[in-house]
Amino acid sequence: MYNFQRFFLLFLGGVLASSALAVMGGRVPFPGTPGPDFTPGIETLHQNALAAQQPELVLLGDSIAEENLDMDMIAEQTGLSSYRMTFGGSASALWYLAVKNNIVTASHRPRYLVIVFRDSEMTAPGYRVQGKLFTALDELASPEDRVVIERSYLRTMNPLETFAETYFPLYGFRNFFRSAVDEHVYALPYIFLQCGKRCTDRAVLNVFNFKNNAAPDKVKGSLDPEENLLYSMEGLDFETQVDDSYLPDILRLCRENHIQLILVRAKSARFATPAEEPRGLKEYLKKFESYVEADGALYLDISAGPRVSLEDFIDAYHVQPQARARYTQMFIDALLSVLP
């Protein structure tokens, strides 16, 4: 018992001393502010490209929009100059920042913004915002974007996490430590491949966030546990989720900047048949459609398109290269049905 008490006192003393050093050294503020912080500066790569290329249509989404759609086909058949703005593994939080801090702030604004999404992604602000995706969010956000911290991080934190981030400096110090480790992680790719921070981040996102080509069961084996958030009872309660999501803000930004927003529900192999879809998804999508169209946006659903079958998918989301043209044609047909 004496040995344990001695160990505990030494451990407690070490924690207190380390916490004091972290605070005194300016590494961690005390009391802390719960949630992550965005660094100053916004990546303007896409903003500059919009100004240079002046596209009439911007395609925004994740790796489904990147890998399943052929931009040349879209531009040729719609007659609209087109630009792709995609981020592997991303979801509504990053899309909101892309709209707010790149698209509507560009010197040239497109006539159409097409967002390709899956099921309840547009009203799930806490979906796909952790790990490397926080780095992607940070590139498009500024410290003033506190609404993202509140909606995507603070609302998912339990009281113990909030207390620890506020009054336990070493817990807050973990972000500094992770950043220091990350900086060293970037060293090897740069030394051997001349692949810098942005190159490495994109490679990691592309490899780990969606794809799992080796999965034997390509429909269910390539899914991650976070996916359950989209199909929970809470996630499919449209009325409860919509006001705290980024959907109203994206609708408002497009409306105020005279951009026609088109929301396209993607086809995937997440569910082999409509009968396997979770109860509540169909009702959610009906309410989603009514809500966005009442605000002037357009809603398209290509999830049941017959041009692409389950066998055409590599995993739950991405199609084989030979099916890309058919997937794109399905997407174009839907667009042409609403474009003037």
N, C-alpha and C positions, 0 to 999 in steps of 0.2 A: 504494500500500500504506500509506504514511504517513497519507494522508487517512482511510483506512478505520480504521486503529488509533486515530486521534484521535477519529473519530466514535464508535467503539465505547467508548472510555474515557469520553467525555462522556455517552454513553447510559447506561453502567453507573453513572456517578456520579449521574446524574439519577434512576435507578431506586432506588439506595441512599438518596439524600437524601429522595425521596418516601416510600419505605418507612419511614424513620426518623420523618418528620413524621407519617405516618399512625399509627404506633405511639405516639409521644410525645403526640399529640393525643387519644389514647384512642379513635380511630375503629376501630382494629383491634387485637385482643389478639395478643400474641406470646409463645410460639408459639400459632398459631391452633388452633381445634377444627374438624376436617373436617366438612363438611355444613352445611346451613342451620340457623338457630335460629328457634324459634317465639317470638313476642312474648307477653308476659303478657296474660291476659284471654281469655275464651272468649265468643263470640257466643251469646246465649241467646234469640234471637228465636224459634226453634222450640220451645225448652224452655218458654218463657212461653206460646206458643200451645197446646202440649199441656196445660198446666195450665188454661188458660182454656176450651178446647173439649172436653177430656176424650174424645178419640176412642177407639173400640174397635179400630180398624185404622189403622196408619200405613203409607203407601206410600213407600218409599225407593228412589231411583235417579237416573238421569241424565235427559237430555232425551227419551229414549224414554218414560219414565214420565210426563214432563211433557206431551208433545204428543200421544201416541198413546192416552192413557187419559182417560176422562171420569169424574171423581170422583163426580158426581151419580148416574150410572148404577150405579157400584159400590156406593154407599151404599144406593140404592133396592133393588137386587136381592139384595144380601147381607143387608140389614137391619142393617148395622153402620155406626155413625157413623165417618166416615173422614177422614183428614188426609193431605195430600200433602207430602212433604219431599224435594224434588228439587233437583239442582245440575247445570246444563248442563255436559256434558263430563266429569263426575266418574266415579270408579271406586272400587275397594275401599278404598283408603286413606282417602278422605273419608267413605265409608259407615261404616267402623269408628269414626272420630272422632265422627260423628253419633250412632252408637249409644252409645258410651262417655261422651261429654261433653254430650249433649243428651237422648237418649231415656231411658236408664236413670237419669239424675239428675233427671228431671222429677218434680214432685210427683204427677203422674198418669202411669201407664204403661199402654200399650195392651195389649189381649189378644193382638193379632196384629201382627207386623211382617212386611211383604211387601217383599222386595228384588227388583227387576227387574234382571237382569244379562244379559250376552252371553257365551256360550261360556266361555273360561277367565279372565274378568275377576276372579273371586273369589279366584283364587290367583296373581294378578299384582300384587304390592305396589308395583312400580316403574312401573306403567302409569298415565299421566295424572296426574303429580304435579309437572310443571315449569311454568314461566312463570306465567300468571295463575292456574293451578290451585293453585300454591303459596300464593297469596294466599287462596284459598278454604279451603285446609287450615289456614292460619295462623289464620283466624277461628274455627275449631272446635278448635284445639289450644292447649295451654299448654306452657311450657318443660319441664314434667315428661314430656311425651309423647315421650321420646327413642326409644322403640321404633319410632316412625314414621320418625324420622331414620335409624335404623339399617337398617330393612327397605326403605324406599323410596328412600333416597339413597346411604348409605354402601356398600351392597352392589353398587351399579351403578357406583361410582367406580373408575377404574383407579389403580394405585400412583402414577403421576405426578400425577394430580389430588389425591390425598391428600397427597402431599409438598408440592405447591404451596399448598394451603389451609393447611397447618401452618406452613411456613417461608418463604412468599413473601407478605408482607403486602399488596402491591398486588393480588394475585389474590383475597385475601379481601376487599379493599376494594371489589371490583366490586359486591357486594351493597348496600353503602351507596350507591354511585354510582347503581345501578339504582333504589333507593328514592327518591333525590333526584329523578331524572328522572321517575319515576312520579308523584310529588307534583305536578309541573308539568303532566304530561299530564292530570291530573284537573281542572285549572283551567278549561280552555275548556268542557268539558261542563257544569260547574257555572255558569259565567258566562252561557252562552247558553241552556241547557236546564234549569237548576236540578237537574241530575243529579249527585249526589255520588259519593263513592268507591264505595260499595256498588252504586249504580245503574250506574255505568260498568263496574265489574268484571263484573256480571251481563250487561250488554249485550255486552261483548267475548266472554265465554264462549259466549253464545248464538249469536253470529255466526260465530266462528272454530273452535270445537271440534268440531262435528259437521256442521253444515249446509254444503252447497254446492249450492244449488238450481239454479244455472246449469250444473252439470256435464252435458255431453252424454250421458255414460255414467253413469247414476245408480247403477249397481251398483258399478262399479269406479272411476269418476272422482272420487268424493267421499271416498275413503279417504286417510288420512295414513300416512306410513311407520311411525309408532309402532305402528300396527295389527298389523304383522307380529309383534310381540312375543307376541301372544296365540296365534299359530298356529305358532310355531317349535317345533322338537323339544323344546327345554327347557321352553317354556311349556305344552306338552301332556303333560309328564311329571308326572302328578298326584302320585305318591308323593314326588318330589323337591321339588316346589313347596309342597305343602300346609303343612308344618310351619313354613315361613318366611313364610307368608301371614297375612292377617288373618282368614281363615275360622275357625280354631279359637277365636280370641278373640271373634268375633261370636257363634258358637254358645254359648260359655261365658257371655257376658254375658246372652244371652236366656234361657238355662237357669236361671241364678242369679236372674234377676228375673221368672221365671214368665211370660215372653212367648213365645208360639208363633211360631217363625220359619218363614216360608214363602219359599222361594227359587224364583223364576220365571225360566226361561230365555226371553228375549224372542224374538219373531219379527222377523227383519230381512230385507233383500234383499242381505245380504253375500255369500251364495252363491245363485245362481239355482236350483240344484237340489241335493238331498242328495248327488248324485254329485260335485259340485264342492267339497264340504267337504274340508278337508285330512285326509290319513291320520293317524289318531291321535285325532281329535276325538271320534269315537263312543266309543272306549274310555275316553278321559278322562272323558266325561260319565257313563258307567256307574260308574266308580270314584267320581266326585263324588257321584252319587246315593246310593250305598251308604254313603259316609262321612257325609254329612249326616243321612241317615235313621237311622243307628246312634246319632246323638247326639240324636235326638228332633225334628229339624227335618223339614219337608216339602219335597219337590222336585216342581215342576211344569214341564213343557216345552210351550210353545205355539208352538214354532218351525215346526211342520208344520201348524198350524191352517189349514183350508181356507177360512175366511171371508174371508181377505185374500190377494190374489195379488200377484205381482211388480209388476203394473201399478198397484197402489194406492199404491206408494211414491213419495215426492218424491225421495228420495235413498236411500242404503243403509240408513237407519234410521227415517226418519219417514214416516208415511203422509199421503195427501191428506186434507183436512178431511172430505170426504164418506165416507172409509173409517174415520174415527175411531170411530164407533159400532160398526162391525163388529169392529174390533180390540179394543175394550173388551169386547164381548160374548164374544169368544173368551177373553179374560182372565178374565171373570166365570165362564164355564162351567167353567174349570179350577179356580177357587177354590171354587165350589160343590161340586165333586166331592170336596173334602177337608174343608170346613167342617162342623161338627156340625149 
